[in-house]
């Protein structure tokens, strides 16, 4: 779905790989602070130094580890067949 959005839309992805959790309760990422900074910029028009990474991805090789990525997945060429 991330790659299905039009390329002219600035998009961001938090990719959590595991059991259901509330993002604002994570110890290793300050999700609430990230959203407050982003909403302050977008809704109130206040300039901040905050830059939300394009992709924040959970690395399950060690607990509470997150990486930032420039892109997520690649769309492979597909062939449409009529039925």
C-alpha positions as CSV (number, residue, x, y, z in Angstrom):
1,X,0.0,0.0,0.0
2,X,2.9,2.4,0.8
3,X,4.2,2.2,-2.8
4,X,0.7,2.3,-4.3
5,X,0.3,5.9,-3.1
6,X,1.0,8.5,-5.8
7,X,4.7,9.6,-6.0
8,X,3.7,13.2,-5.5
9,X,2.5,12.5,-2.0
10,X,5.1,12.8,0.7
11,X,4.6,9.6,2.7
12,X,6.1,8.0,5.8
13,X,5.9,4.5,7.2
14,X,6.4,3.1,10.7
15,X,6.9,-0.6,10.2
16,X,6.5,-2.6,13.3
17,X,7.0,-6.4,13.0
18,X,5.5,-8.2,15.9
19,X,2.6,-8.5,18.3
20,X,0.1,-5.7,18.6
21,X,1.4,-2.8,20.7
22,X,0.6,0.9,21.2
23,X,3.2,2.9,19.5
24,X,3.1,5.6,22.1
25,X,4.3,3.0,24.7
26,X,7.5,2.0,22.9
27,X,10.6,2.8,25.0
28,X,13.0,3.0,22.1
29,X,11.2,5.5,19.8
30,X,9.4,8.6,21.0
31,X,6.4,8.2,18.7
32,X,4.3,10.8,20.6
33,X,7.0,13.5,20.3
34,X,7.5,12.6,16.7
35,X,3.7,13.1,16.0
36,X,3.5,16.3,18.0
37,X,6.4,17.8,16.1
38,X,4.9,16.7,12.7
39,X,1.4,17.9,13.5
40,X,2.8,21.2,14.8
41,X,4.5,21.8,11.5
42,X,1.6,20.7,9.3
43,X,-1.5,21.8,11.2
44,X,-0.3,24.9,13.0
45,X,2.3,26.0,10.4
46,X,5.1,26.4,13.0
47,X,8.6,25.8,11.7
48,X,10.6,23.1,13.6
49,X,13.9,21.3,13.0
50,X,12.1,18.0,13.1
51,X,12.4,15.8,10.0
52,X,10.3,12.6,10.0
53,X,12.3,9.8,8.3
54,X,10.6,8.3,5.3
55,X,10.6,4.8,6.8
56,X,11.1,3.8,10.4
57,X,11.6,0.0,10.5
58,X,11.8,-2.4,13.4
59,X,14.9,-4.6,13.3
60,X,13.9,-7.8,15.2
61,X,17.5,-9.0,15.5
62,X,17.7,-7.2,18.9
63,X,15.0,-5.7,21.2
64,X,13.9,-2.1,20.8
65,X,16.0,-1.6,17.7
66,X,14.8,0.7,14.9
67,X,16.3,1.7,11.6
68,X,15.5,4.5,9.2
69,X,15.3,3.6,5.5
70,X,14.9,5.8,2.4
71,X,12.5,3.4,0.7
72,X,10.4,0.4,1.6
73,X,10.0,-2.5,-0.9
74,X,10.1,-2.2,-4.6
75,X,7.1,-2.7,-6.9
76,X,8.0,-5.5,-9.4
77,X,6.7,-5.1,-12.9
78,X,3.4,-7.0,-13.4
79,X,1.5,-8.3,-16.3
80,X,-2.2,-7.7,-16.5
81,X,-4.2,-10.6,-17.9
82,X,-7.8,-10.2,-19.1
83,X,-10.2,-12.8,-17.7
